[in-house]
Amino acid sequence: MENRSPIMRFAITSGGKRAAYWRLRAGLKQPELFLEREDYGRKFHFSLHASGQWHMKEGRQERISWSRPSEVIPGYTRAVGIVQPVATAVREGPPAEETVLVPIPANANPTTFSLFIERPGANLDNSWPGKNADGTTLVGRIPLAAGAGTCCIVALQQPLQPGRADFARPTDDELRWMRDVATRGPLITTIIGKLSDGALALIDLRADESVLATLDSALE
């Protein structure tokens, strides 16, 4: 039987709808991770390499790079935090592939999916990062290649911390694509930042109805 890379997909669900899932794949031979959002794998992805040098690529071009953060506690490194507010649950019907959907009340705080890299020997029996201290929910685990440990995904509802982000102006082609998406339904975008412990933050956000006027103005 052909060996296959371990894969896990996850997202929130609320009111009979779901958010776009994130797909996490572990390398088959090297202890590395690859992360992408539903329908965008050919546009951009994130690679977490064993070397400790990680990057985000758009197409074949490297857009950002960063170094693996320090362990938050011995044996555990939070690599990425993916934030999904309830407003991003706009897709109807189940995903085409098997996905872990975390049910969320309509008035819940945003859900942060934290991806922890666990060193070999970490306590995996009925425990996971933040279970007792924060009340996190276990989403799942996938093994890393070469016996390098596991990647554990946990979920927690918590307020989105205030912050600031500065972005380069999108190209006209990108603006036209965004406008096309916005005319057909809610426009969901992902912004990139950092969490207090050095982990990469990927925050899914839903643009409000005024986005069409803003995009039209930008294209004039």
N, CA and C atoms as a LAMMPS dump frame, in Angstrom:
ITEM: TIMESTEP
0
ITEM: NUMBER OF ATOMS
660
ITEM: BOX BOUNDS ff ff ff
-5.0000000000000000e+02 5.0000000000000000e+02
-5.0000000000000000e+02 5.0000000000000000e+02
-5.0000000000000000e+02 5.0000000000000000e+02
ITEM: ATOMS id mol type element x y z
1 1 1 N 0.845 -1.202 0
2 1 2 C 0 0 0
3 1 3 C 0.878 1.249 0
4 2 1 N 0.511 2.22 -0.825
5 2 2 C 1.292 3.451 -0.924
6 2 3 C 1.142 4.296 0.328
7 3 1 N 2.263 4.77 0.841
8 3 2 C 2.209 5.644 2.008
9 3 3 C 1.662 7.005 1.611
10 4 1 N 0.885 7.597 2.489
11 4 2 C 0.314 8.906 2.225
12 4 3 C 0.595 9.837 3.387
13 5 1 N 0.746 11.108 3.079
14 5 2 C 0.996 12.098 4.121
15 5 3 C -0.23 12.243 5.012
16 6 1 N -0.029 12.347 6.333
17 6 2 C -1.173 12.605 7.225
18 6 3 C -1.773 13.975 6.939
19 7 1 N -3.103 14.05 6.892
20 7 2 C -3.808 15.293 6.586
21 7 3 C -4.951 15.482 7.574
22 8 1 N -5.182 16.742 7.979
23 8 2 C -6.339 17.079 8.798
24 8 3 C -6.931 18.384 8.292
25 9 1 N -8.272 18.429 8.23
26 9 2 C -8.997 19.644 7.835
27 9 3 C -9.914 20.042 8.98
28 10 1 N -10.054 21.351 9.198
29 10 2 C -10.84 21.802 10.344
30 10 3 C -11.407 23.192 10.083
31 11 1 N -12.534 23.502 10.739
32 11 2 C -13.196 24.8 10.603
33 11 3 C -14.289 24.879 11.657
34 12 1 N -14.87 26.08 11.82
35 12 2 C -16.013 26.232 12.711
36 12 3 C -17.309 26.021 11.933
37 13 1 N -18.38 25.719 12.656
38 13 2 C -19.716 25.656 12.079
39 13 3 C -20.689 26.311 13.05
40 14 1 N -21.654 27.058 12.505
41 14 2 C -22.633 27.756 13.339
42 14 3 C -23.889 28.024 12.521
43 15 1 N -25.056 27.763 13.117
44 15 2 C -26.322 28.044 12.455
45 15 3 C -26.518 27.298 11.155
46 16 1 N -25.985 26.101 11.056
47 16 2 C -26.137 25.308 9.852
48 16 3 C -25.176 25.663 8.724
49 17 1 N -24.273 26.606 8.955
50 17 2 C -23.278 26.977 7.96
51 17 3 C -21.889 26.773 8.543
52 18 1 N -20.905 26.798 7.677
53 18 2 C -19.525 26.569 8.126
54 18 3 C -18.587 27.587 7.503
55 19 1 N -17.429 27.718 8.117
56 19 2 C -16.361 28.537 7.543
57 19 3 C -15.551 27.689 6.557
58 20 1 N -14.735 28.334 5.745
59 20 2 C -13.796 27.606 4.893
60 20 3 C -12.834 26.827 5.782
61 21 1 N -12.57 25.592 5.415
62 21 2 C -11.662 24.803 6.248
63 21 3 C -10.212 25.148 5.941
64 22 1 N -9.357 24.883 6.925
65 22 2 C -7.911 24.932 6.739
66 22 3 C -7.405 23.499 6.665
67 23 1 N -6.488 23.265 5.754
68 23 2 C -5.937 21.923 5.509
69 23 3 C -4.495 21.881 5.97
70 24 1 N -4.209 20.955 6.882
71 24 2 C -2.861 20.765 7.409
72 24 3 C -2.338 19.419 6.941
73 25 1 N -1.163 19.44 6.312
74 25 2 C -0.56 18.199 5.829
75 25 3 C 0.851 18.073 6.385
76 26 1 N 1.187 16.892 6.862
77 26 2 C 2.535 16.621 7.354
78 26 3 C 3.366 16.012 6.238
79 27 1 N 4.664 16.35 6.217
80 27 2 C 5.563 15.759 5.234
81 27 3 C 5.677 14.258 5.425
82 28 1 N 5.881 13.56 4.325
83 28 2 C 5.965 12.103 4.393
84 28 3 C 7.328 11.622 4.87
85 29 1 N 8.4 12.339 4.491
86 29 2 C 9.752 11.906 4.846
87 29 3 C 10.454 12.86 5.799
88 30 1 N 10.117 14.145 5.739
89 30 2 C 10.742 15.147 6.597
90 30 3 C 9.714 15.679 7.6
91 31 1 N 10.166 16.044 8.828
92 31 2 C 9.23 16.582 9.824
93 31 3 C 8.868 18.03 9.503
94 32 1 N 7.956 18.206 8.565
95 32 2 C 7.536 19.528 8.128
96 32 3 C 6.021 19.544 7.962
97 33 1 N 5.465 20.747 7.915
98 33 2 C 4.021 20.919 7.821
99 33 3 C 3.689 21.9 6.706
100 34 1 N 2.556 21.657 6.048
101 34 2 C 2.073 22.529 4.982
102 34 3 C 0.625 22.89 5.28
103 35 1 N 0.321 24.178 5.172
104 35 2 C -0.983 24.692 5.593
105 35 3 C -1.579 25.561 4.499
106 36 1 N -2.869 25.357 4.198
107 36 2 C -3.542 26.164 3.188
108 36 3 C -5.035 26.255 3.491
109 37 1 N -5.669 27.32 2.998
110 37 2 C -7.101 27.512 3.199
111 37 3 C -7.878 26.917 2.026
112 38 1 N -9.07 26.455 2.301
113 38 2 C -9.916 25.826 1.284
114 38 3 C -10.009 26.704 0.028
115 39 1 N -9.825 26.07 -1.129
116 39 2 C -9.92 26.701 -2.451
117 39 3 C -8.746 27.621 -2.781
118 40 1 N -7.777 27.762 -1.881
119 40 2 C -6.685 28.711 -2.13
120 40 3 C -5.318 28.037 -2.172
121 41 1 N -5.29 26.707 -2.194
122 41 2 C -4.008 26.01 -2.184
123 41 3 C -3.109 26.355 -3.355
124 42 1 N -3.712 26.688 -4.51
125 42 2 C -2.9 27.039 -5.679
126 42 3 C -2.483 28.503 -5.651
127 43 1 N -3.099 29.306 -4.772
128 43 2 C -2.764 30.726 -4.676
129 43 3 C -1.695 30.978 -3.619
130 44 1 N -1.89 30.395 -2.42
131 44 2 C -0.894 30.603 -1.377
132 44 3 C -0.901 29.43 -0.403
133 45 1 N 0.232 29.201 0.241
134 45 2 C 0.318 28.185 1.285
135 45 3 C 1.443 28.562 2.239
136 46 1 N 1.438 27.921 3.399
137 46 2 C 2.447 28.144 4.424
138 46 3 C 3.209 26.843 4.629
139 47 1 N 4.53 26.95 4.733
140 47 2 C 5.392 25.788 4.923
141 47 3 C 6.165 25.949 6.221
142 48 1 N 6.079 24.961 7.076
143 48 2 C 6.785 24.959 8.356
144 48 3 C 7.839 23.856 8.281
145 49 1 N 9.086 24.246 8.086
146 49 2 C 10.145 23.278 7.787
147 49 3 C 10.936 22.888 9.033
148 50 1 N 11.551 21.7 8.942
149 50 2 C 12.337 21.173 10.054
150 50 3 C 13.538 22.056 10.359
151 51 1 N 13.995 22.815 9.389
152 51 2 C 15.17 23.671 9.579
153 51 3 C 14.911 24.802 10.567
154 52 1 N 13.626 25.084 10.837
155 52 2 C 13.289 26.22 11.691
156 52 3 C 13.059 27.494 10.907
157 53 1 N 13.325 27.472 9.6
158 53 2 C 13.04 28.599 8.723
159 53 3 C 11.748 28.306 7.968
160 54 1 N 10.729 29.087 8.232
161 54 2 C 9.396 28.845 7.674
162 54 3 C 9.017 29.984 6.745
163 55 1 N 8.077 29.73 5.834
164 55 2 C 7.707 30.781 4.898
165 55 3 C 6.279 30.626 4.39
166 56 1 N 5.799 31.715 3.791
167 56 2 C 4.528 31.726 3.087
168 56 3 C 4.828 32.036 1.628
169 57 1 N 4.276 31.223 0.714
170 57 2 C 4.475 31.436 -0.71
171 57 3 C 3.145 31.734 -1.385
172 58 1 N 3.183 32.689 -2.3
173 58 2 C 2.047 32.979 -3.168
174 58 3 C 2.469 32.577 -4.571
175 59 1 N 1.834 31.508 -5.088
176 59 2 C 2.359 30.911 -6.305
177 59 3 C 3.712 30.31 -5.994
178 60 1 N 4.718 30.74 -6.71
179 60 2 C 6.083 30.261 -6.441
180 60 3 C 6.939 31.313 -5.757
181 61 1 N 6.347 32.442 -5.45
182 61 2 C 7.106 33.554 -4.871
183 61 3 C 6.966 33.575 -3.358
184 62 1 N 8.1 33.645 -2.66
185 62 2 C 8.074 33.752 -1.203
186 62 3 C 7.674 35.163 -0.81
187 63 1 N 6.594 35.276 -0.016
188 63 2 C 6.1 36.592 0.381
189 63 3 C 6.57 36.981 1.778
190 64 1 N 6.564 36.028 2.712
191 64 2 C 7.054 36.3 4.062
192 64 3 C 7.818 35.08 4.555
193 65 1 N 8.726 35.31 5.494
194 65 2 C 9.435 34.213 6.143
195 65 3 C 9.623 34.562 7.61
196 66 1 N 9.767 33.552 8.426
197 66 2 C 9.961 33.784 9.856
198 66 3 C 10.634 32.562 10.464
199 67 1 N 11.135 32.726 11.664
200 67 2 C 11.821 31.639 12.356
201 67 3 C 10.881 30.976 13.353
202 68 1 N 11.113 29.719 13.576
203 68 2 C 10.302 28.963 14.529
204 68 3 C 10.386 29.614 15.91
205 69 1 N 9.222 29.898 16.538
206 69 2 C 9.254 30.527 17.866
207 69 3 C 9.743 29.57 18.938
208 70 1 N 10.037 30.115 20.106
209 70 2 C 10.482 29.295 21.23
210 70 3 C 9.324 28.481 21.787
211 71 1 N 9.659 27.45 22.531
212 71 2 C 8.629 26.627 23.17
213 71 3 C 7.894 27.451 24.223
214 72 1 N 6.565 27.332 24.248
215 72 2 C 5.783 28.056 25.247
216 72 3 C 5.925 27.394 26.619
217 73 1 N 6.012 26.082 26.607
218 73 2 C 6.396 25.295 27.788
219 73 3 C 7.275 24.17 27.259
220 74 1 N 8.127 23.576 28.097
221 74 2 C 9.033 22.545 27.59
222 74 3 C 8.297 21.455 26.815
223 75 1 N 8.723 21.259 25.566
224 75 2 C 8.148 20.205 24.736
225 75 3 C 7.06 20.663 23.793
226 76 1 N 6.579 21.923 23.936
227 76 2 C 5.441 22.375 23.132
228 76 3 C 5.737 23.737 22.496
229 77 1 N 5.609 23.812 21.17
230 77 2 C 5.783 25.053 20.421
231 77 3 C 4.488 25.371 19.691
232 78 1 N 3.919 26.556 19.94
233 78 2 C 2.755 26.958 19.151
234 78 3 C 3.274 27.551 17.846
235 79 1 N 2.992 26.892 16.739
236 79 2 C 3.505 27.321 15.444
237 79 3 C 2.606 28.344 14.791
238 80 1 N 1.286 28.098 14.831
239 80 2 C 0.322 28.941 14.125
240 80 3 C -0.951 29.043 14.954
241 81 1 N -1.577 30.218 14.908
242 81 2 C -2.91 30.397 15.469
243 81 3 C -3.839 30.878 14.361
244 82 1 N -4.876 30.093 14.048
245 82 2 C -5.843 30.445 13.002
246 82 3 C -7.124 30.904 13.681
247 83 1 N -7.548 32.125 13.389
248 83 2 C -8.715 32.72 14.061
249 83 3 C -9.884 32.774 13.089
250 84 1 N -11.044 32.241 13.521
251 84 2 C -12.268 32.27 12.714
252 84 3 C -13.422 32.835 13.537
253 85 1 N -13.806 34.097 13.311
254 85 2 C -15.016 34.637 13.945
255 85 3 C -16.256 33.944 13.384
256 86 1 N -17.363 33.992 14.149
257 86 2 C -18.612 33.349 13.722
258 86 3 C -19.06 33.879 12.362
259 87 1 N -18.815 35.168 12.098
260 87 2 C -19.267 35.779 10.844
261 87 3 C -18.659 35.143 9.607
262 88 1 N -17.582 34.363 9.767
263 88 2 C -16.975 33.721 8.599
264 88 3 C -17.662 32.406 8.242
265 89 1 N -18.597 31.951 9.058
266 89 2 C -19.341 30.719 8.757
267 89 3 C -20.462 31.052 7.778
268 90 1 N -20.144 31.062 6.485
269 90 2 C -21.091 31.481 5.449
270 90 3 C -21.333 30.395 4.403
271 91 1 N -20.612 29.299 4.484
272 91 2 C -20.754 28.246 3.471
273 91 3 C -21.839 27.257 3.888
274 92 1 N -22.676 26.888 2.921
275 92 2 C -23.745 25.928 3.168
276 92 3 C -23.317 24.543 2.698
277 93 1 N -23.832 23.538 3.38
278 93 2 C -23.513 22.175 2.997
279 93 3 C -22.187 21.723 3.552
280 94 1 N -21.994 20.416 3.649
281 94 2 C -20.741 19.883 4.187
282 94 3 C -19.607 20.056 3.186
283 95 1 N -18.362 20.078 3.666
284 95 2 C -17.222 20.142 2.747
285 95 3 C -17.106 18.85 1.957
286 96 1 N -16.445 18.924 0.814
287 96 2 C -16.305 17.754 -0.054
288 96 3 C -15.467 16.664 0.602
289 97 1 N -14.537 17.059 1.461
290 97 2 C -13.662 16.088 2.102
291 97 3 C -13.923 16.045 3.605
292 98 1 N -13.452 14.983 4.224
293 98 2 C -13.663 14.823 5.664
294 98 3 C -13.009 15.968 6.423
295 99 1 N -13.808 16.646 7.233
296 99 2 C -13.351 17.826 7.959
297 99 3 C -13.891 17.786 9.38
298 100 1 N -13.065 18.15 10.341
299 100 2 C -13.523 18.29 11.719
300 100 3 C -14.17 19.667 11.85
301 101 1 N -15.48 19.704 12.115
302 101 2 C -16.214 20.951 12.277
303 101 3 C -16.5 21.172 13.761
304 102 1 N -16.06 22.307 14.275
305 102 2 C -16.252 22.646 15.686
306 102 3 C -17.503 23.512 15.8
307 103 1 N -18.577 23.012 16.45
308 103 2 C -19.815 23.794 16.558
309 103 3 C -19.669 24.979 17.502
310 104 1 N -20.165 26.151 17.063
311 104 2 C -20.005 27.397 17.801
312 104 3 C -21.36 28.096 17.897
313 105 1 N -21.757 28.593 19.084
314 105 2 C -22.988 29.396 19.188
315 105 3 C -22.861 30.693 18.402
316 106 1 N -24.01 31.241 18.02
317 106 2 C -24.008 32.456 17.188
318 106 3 C -23.377 33.648 17.898
319 107 1 N -23.415 33.655 19.222
320 107 2 C -22.869 34.798 19.977
321 107 3 C -21.493 34.504 20.568
322 108 1 N -20.823 33.471 20.082
323 108 2 C -19.523 33.083 20.647
324 108 3 C -18.42 34.04 20.226
325 109 1 N -17.383 34.109 21.042
326 109 2 C -16.171 34.829 20.669
327 109 3 C -15.5 34.111 19.495
328 110 1 N -14.598 34.787 18.785
329 110 2 C -13.859 34.113 17.709
330 110 3 C -13.154 32.858 18.223
331 111 1 N -13.047 31.883 17.345
332 111 2 C -12.37 30.621 17.668
333 111 3 C -10.938 30.661 17.169
334 112 1 N -9.995 30.38 18.056
335 112 2 C -8.592 30.277 17.665
336 112 3 C -8.203 28.801 17.627
337 113 1 N -7.796 28.348 16.439
338 113 2 C -7.234 27.005 16.298
339 113 3 C -5.721 27.137 16.438
340 114 1 N -5.166 26.572 17.5
341 114 2 C -3.724 26.636 17.736
342 114 3 C -3.073 25.333 17.304
343 115 1 N -2.013 25.461 16.506
344 115 2 C -1.264 24.302 16.046
345 115 3 C 0.011 24.199 16.879
346 116 1 N 0.063 23.176 17.717
347 116 2 C 1.215 22.964 18.593
348 116 3 C 2.074 21.826 18.055
349 117 1 N 3.372 22.078 17.953
350 117 2 C 4.323 21.015 17.643
351 117 3 C 4.784 20.425 18.962
352 118 1 N 4.567 19.12 19.107
353 118 2 C 4.885 18.425 20.363
354 118 3 C 6.121 17.55 20.162
355 119 1 N 7.092 17.735 21.021
356 119 2 C 8.299 16.915 20.941
357 119 3 C 7.984 15.467 21.292
358 120 1 N 8.8 14.501 20.81
359 120 2 C 8.602 13.1 21.219
360 120 3 C 8.627 12.983 22.736
361 121 1 N 7.753 12.155 23.261
362 121 2 C 7.687 11.962 24.704
363 121 3 C 6.679 12.844 25.394
364 122 1 N 6.033 13.758 24.667
365 122 2 C 4.996 14.59 25.278
366 122 3 C 3.83 13.709 25.706
367 123 1 N 3.136 14.154 26.739
368 123 2 C 2.021 13.372 27.28
369 123 3 C 0.825 13.458 26.332
370 124 1 N 0.548 12.367 25.623
371 124 2 C -0.552 12.341 24.663
372 124 3 C -1.776 11.605 25.193
373 125 1 N -1.689 11.034 26.388
374 125 2 C -2.784 10.238 26.937
375 125 3 C -3.793 11.143 27.629
376 126 1 N -4.943 11.336 26.977
377 126 2 C -6.049 12.121 27.557
378 126 3 C -5.631 13.54 27.941
379 127 1 N -4.667 14.087 27.232
380 127 2 C -4.236 15.446 27.535
381 127 3 C -3.839 16.138 26.237
382 128 1 N -3.833 17.465 26.28
383 128 2 C -3.428 18.272 25.131
384 128 3 C -3.145 19.688 25.616
385 129 1 N -2.463 20.502 24.827
386 129 2 C -2.1 21.851 25.276
387 129 3 C -3.313 22.705 25.642
388 130 1 N -3.267 23.28 26.846
389 130 2 C -4.317 24.176 27.302
390 130 3 C -5.568 23.504 27.816
391 131 1 N -5.578 22.18 27.921
392 131 2 C -6.794 21.472 28.343
393 131 3 C -7.254 21.932 29.724
394 132 1 N -6.34 21.958 30.666
395 132 2 C -6.716 22.315 32.039
396 132 3 C -6.6 23.809 32.3
397 133 1 N -5.552 24.443 31.804
398 133 2 C -5.325 25.856 32.113
399 133 3 C -6.317 26.774 31.398
400 134 1 N -6.667 26.433 30.149
401 134 2 C -7.501 27.341 29.346
402 134 3 C -8.852 26.753 28.946
403 135 1 N -9.002 25.448 29.067
404 135 2 C -10.25 24.824 28.633
405 135 3 C -10.333 24.631 27.129
406 136 1 N -9.192 24.36 26.474
407 136 2 C -9.2 24.149 25.03
408 136 3 C -9.882 22.83 24.677
409 137 1 N -10.371 22.759 23.436
410 137 2 C -10.982 21.555 22.89
411 137 3 C -10.004 20.892 21.934
412 138 1 N -9.841 19.585 22.05
413 138 2 C -8.955 18.855 21.148
414 138 3 C -9.635 18.691 19.788
415 139 1 N -8.977 19.154 18.737
416 139 2 C -9.481 18.974 17.374
417 139 3 C -8.888 17.717 16.765
418 140 1 N -7.584 17.492 16.982
419 140 2 C -6.949 16.281 16.479
420 140 3 C -5.441 16.379 16.496
421 141 1 N -4.796 15.265 16.147
422 141 2 C -3.343 15.184 16.081
423 141 3 C -2.934 14.46 14.815
424 142 1 N -1.785 14.86 14.264
425 142 2 C -1.188 14.102 13.176
426 142 3 C 0.291 13.896 13.501
427 143 1 N 0.849 12.741 13.13
428 143 2 C 2.258 12.471 13.431
429 143 3 C 3.187 13.203 12.477
430 144 1 N 4.359 13.569 12.986
431 144 2 C 5.41 14.142 12.16
432 144 3 C 6.354 13.035 11.698
433 145 1 N 6.957 13.218 10.537
434 145 2 C 7.852 12.206 9.984
435 145 3 C 9.116 12.072 10.822
436 146 1 N 9.797 10.964 10.609
437 146 2 C 11.108 10.702 11.226
438 146 3 C 11.046 10.677 12.747
439 147 1 N 9.881 10.348 13.313
440 147 2 C 9.751 10.26 14.767
441 147 3 C 9.958 11.56 15.485
442 148 1 N 9.657 12.692 14.812
443 148 2 C 9.937 14.018 15.377
444 148 3 C 8.836 14.524 16.303
445 149 1 N 7.832 13.695 16.586
446 149 2 C 6.759 14.108 17.489
447 149 3 C 5.433 14.184 16.765
448 150 1 N 4.576 15.116 17.193
449 150 2 C 3.246 15.245 16.614
450 150 3 C 2.897 16.722 16.465
451 151 1 N 1.86 16.994 15.681
452 151 2 C 1.256 18.317 15.636
453 151 3 C -0.153 18.184 16.189
454 152 1 N -0.443 18.941 17.208
455 152 2 C -1.722 18.876 17.901
456 152 3 C -2.508 20.163 17.626
457 153 1 N -3.764 20.02 17.231
458 153 2 C -4.63 21.167 16.949
459 153 3 C -5.681 21.254 18.055
460 154 1 N -5.757 22.414 18.706
461 154 2 C -6.758 22.642 19.749
462 154 3 C -7.535 23.912 19.411
463 155 1 N -8.748 24.024 19.937
464 155 2 C -9.609 25.18 19.656
465 155 3 C -10.022 25.845 20.961
466 156 1 N -10.134 27.174 20.909
467 156 2 C -10.541 27.95 22.077
468 156 3 C -11.274 29.198 21.613
469 157 1 N -12.428 29.482 22.239
470 157 2 C -13.152 30.721 21.954
471 157 3 C -12.628 31.808 22.888
472 158 1 N -12.181 32.908 22.28
473 158 2 C -11.631 34.004 23.066
474 158 3 C -11.733 35.289 22.26
475 159 1 N -11.81 36.459 22.942
476 159 2 C -11.913 37.736 22.209
477 159 3 C -10.7 37.958 21.317
478 160 1 N -10.931 38.609 20.199
479 160 2 C -9.844 38.979 19.304
480 160 3 C -9.146 40.2 19.871
481 161 1 N -7.858 40.079 20.099
482 161 2 C -7.11 41.165 20.718
483 161 3 C -6.968 42.337 19.748
484 162 1 N -7.108 43.589 20.246
485 162 2 C -6.934 44.732 19.355
486 162 3 C -5.524 44.804 18.791
487 163 1 N -5.427 45.327 17.6
488 163 2 C -4.117 45.444 16.976
489 163 3 C -4.193 46.333 15.759
490 164 1 N -3.113 46.388 15.032
491 164 2 C -3.029 47.225 13.858
492 164 3 C -2.305 46.464 12.759
493 165 1 N -2.775 46.669 11.541
494 165 2 C -2.124 46.026 10.402
495 165 3 C -1.981 47.035 9.276
496 166 1 N -0.829 47.044 8.642
497 166 2 C -0.577 47.9 7.487
498 166 3 C -0.373 47.005 6.264
499 167 1 N -1.068 47.33 5.17
500 167 2 C -1.028 46.482 3.99
501 167 3 C -0.612 47.293 2.766
502 168 1 N 0.121 46.651 1.892
503 168 2 C 0.4 47.265 0.593
504 168 3 C -0.887 47.279 -0.229
505 169 1 N -1.031 48.3 -1.093
506 169 2 C -2.224 48.381 -1.928
507 169 3 C -2.268 47.174 -2.864
508 170 1 N -3.416 46.463 -2.926
509 170 2 C -3.527 45.344 -3.872
510 170 3 C -3.386 45.835 -5.308
511 171 1 N -2.96 44.948 -6.186
512 171 2 C -2.886 45.283 -7.601
513 171 3 C -4.304 45.425 -8.155
514 172 1 N -4.428 46.048 -9.328
515 172 2 C -5.748 46.187 -9.947
516 172 3 C -6.373 44.822 -10.229
517 173 1 N -5.562 43.846 -10.625
518 173 2 C -6.092 42.498 -10.866
519 173 3 C -6.64 41.899 -9.579
520 174 1 N -5.918 42.11 -8.469
521 174 2 C -6.399 41.601 -7.181
522 174 3 C -7.68 42.304 -6.761
523 175 1 N -7.774 43.616 -6.998
524 175 2 C -8.987 44.36 -6.659
525 175 3 C -10.178 43.883 -7.493
526 176 1 N -9.955 43.632 -8.781
527 176 2 C -11.033 43.133 -9.632
528 176 3 C -11.503 41.759 -9.177
529 177 1 N -10.546 40.911 -8.791
530 177 2 C -10.911 39.576 -8.287
531 177 3 C -11.734 39.696 -7.002
532 178 1 N -11.315 40.58 -6.08
533 178 2 C -12.055 40.78 -4.838
534 178 3 C -13.463 41.293 -5.116
535 179 1 N -13.597 42.206 -6.076
536 179 2 C -14.908 42.742 -6.403
537 179 3 C -15.808 41.654 -6.975
538 180 1 N -15.238 40.8 -7.83
539 180 2 C -16.021 39.709 -8.41
540 180 3 C -16.534 38.774 -7.321
541 181 1 N -15.682 38.446 -6.369
542 181 2 C -16.096 37.58 -5.252
543 181 3 C -17.183 38.259 -4.431
544 182 1 N -17.007 39.568 -4.16
545 182 2 C -17.955 40.297 -3.314
546 182 3 C -19.328 40.427 -3.956
547 183 1 N -19.415 40.438 -5.293
548 183 2 C -20.719 40.538 -5.96
549 183 3 C -21.476 39.212 -5.913
550 184 1 N -20.75 38.113 -5.679
551 184 2 C -21.385 36.792 -5.662
552 184 3 C -21.688 36.287 -4.262
553 185 1 N -21.213 36.965 -3.244
554 185 2 C -21.452 36.532 -1.879
555 185 3 C -20.492 37.208 -0.929
556 186 1 N -20.521 36.798 0.351
557 186 2 C -19.622 37.422 1.333
558 186 3 C -18.15 37.252 0.938
559 187 1 N -17.396 38.312 1.124
560 187 2 C -15.96 38.294 0.838
561 187 3 C -15.212 37.967 2.121
562 188 1 N -14.543 36.833 2.126
563 188 2 C -13.735 36.41 3.271
564 188 3 C -12.268 36.564 2.903
565 189 1 N -11.529 37.216 3.761
566 189 2 C -10.097 37.393 3.519
567 189 3 C -9.319 36.947 4.745
568 190 1 N -8.044 36.691 4.578
569 190 2 C -7.176 36.279 5.685
570 190 3 C -6.055 37.296 5.838
571 191 1 N -5.924 37.844 7.04
572 191 2 C -4.811 38.748 7.316
573 191 3 C -3.78 38.016 8.17
574 192 1 N -2.546 38.461 8.066
575 192 2 C -1.424 37.768 8.697
576 192 3 C -0.797 38.66 9.754
577 193 1 N -0.544 38.096 10.912
578 193 2 C 0.106 38.832 11.982
579 193 3 C 0.913 37.896 12.858
580 194 1 N 1.179 38.336 14.084
581 194 2 C 1.899 37.506 15.047
582 194 3 C 1.203 37.545 16.388
583 195 1 N 1.241 36.416 17.08
584 195 2 C 0.712 36.335 18.426
585 195 3 C 1.798 36.695 19.431
586 196 1 N 1.387 36.895 20.687
587 196 2 C 2.328 37.371 21.699
588 196 3 C 3.481 36.404 21.944
589 197 1 N 3.266 35.1 21.672
590 197 2 C 4.331 34.127 21.913
591 197 3 C 5.192 33.89 20.67
592 198 1 N 4.987 34.697 19.621
593 198 2 C 5.794 34.563 18.417
594 198 3 C 5.183 33.697 17.338
595 199 1 N 4.057 33.055 17.636
596 199 2 C 3.398 32.215 16.64
597 199 3 C 2.785 33.077 15.537
598 200 1 N 2.714 32.528 14.342
599 200 2 C 2.071 33.208 13.226
600 200 3 C 0.566 33.245 13.467
601 201 1 N -0.068 34.388 13.215
602 201 2 C -1.523 34.526 13.351
603 201 3 C -2.14 34.654 11.966
604 202 1 N -3.104 33.798 11.653
605 202 2 C -3.866 33.858 10.412
606 202 3 C -5.314 34.122 10.792
607 203 1 N -5.812 35.312 10.471
608 203 2 C -7.125 35.75 10.939
609 203 3 C -8.073 35.862 9.751
610 204 1 N -9.075 34.982 9.723
611 204 2 C -10.099 35.05 8.691
612 204 3 C -11.101 36.134 9.063
613 205 1 N -11.407 37.017 8.132
614 205 2 C -12.332 38.117 8.382
615 205 3 C -13.352 38.205 7.254
616 206 1 N -14.552 38.668 7.59
617 206 2 C -15.61 38.873 6.605
618 206 3 C -15.796 40.365 6.363
619 207 1 N -15.708 40.782 5.098
620 207 2 C -15.904 42.19 4.755
621 207 3 C -17.391 42.525 4.789
622 208 1 N -17.725 43.736 5.248
623 208 2 C -19.139 44.122 5.311
624 208 3 C -19.612 44.63 3.945
625 209 1 N -20.887 45.047 3.89
626 209 2 C -21.518 45.397 2.618
627 209 3 C -20.872 46.608 1.943
628 210 1 N -20.171 47.429 2.713
629 210 2 C -19.566 48.628 2.127
630 210 3 C -18.347 48.316 1.266
631 211 1 N -17.908 47.062 1.265
632 211 2 C -16.679 46.737 0.549
633 211 3 C -16.822 46.97 -0.952
634 212 1 N -18.023 46.761 -1.52
635 212 2 C -18.194 46.959 -2.958
636 212 3 C -17.917 48.407 -3.357
637 213 1 N -18.485 49.347 -2.57
638 213 2 C -18.246 50.756 -2.875
639 213 3 C -16.765 51.108 -2.752
640 214 1 N -16.118 50.541 -1.754
641 214 2 C -14.678 50.795 -1.564
642 214 3 C -13.869 50.255 -2.739
643 215 1 N -14.212 49.04 -3.201
644 215 2 C -13.486 48.445 -4.319
645 215 3 C -13.747 49.222 -5.608
646 216 1 N -15 49.656 -5.802
647 216 2 C -15.314 50.442 -6.998
648 216 3 C -14.515 51.737 -7.011
649 217 1 N -14.422 52.376 -5.841
650 217 2 C -13.675 53.633 -5.748
651 217 3 C -12.195 53.406 -6.046
652 218 1 N -11.643 52.281 -5.544
653 218 2 C -10.221 51.992 -5.75
654 218 3 C -9.901 51.717 -7.214
655 219 1 N -10.911 51.212 -7.979
656 219 2 C -10.678 50.861 -9.366
657 219 3 C -10.94 52.024 -10.321
658 220 1 N -11.44 53.162 -9.812
659 220 2 C -11.734 54.305 -10.68
660 220 3 C -10.441 54.956 -11.174
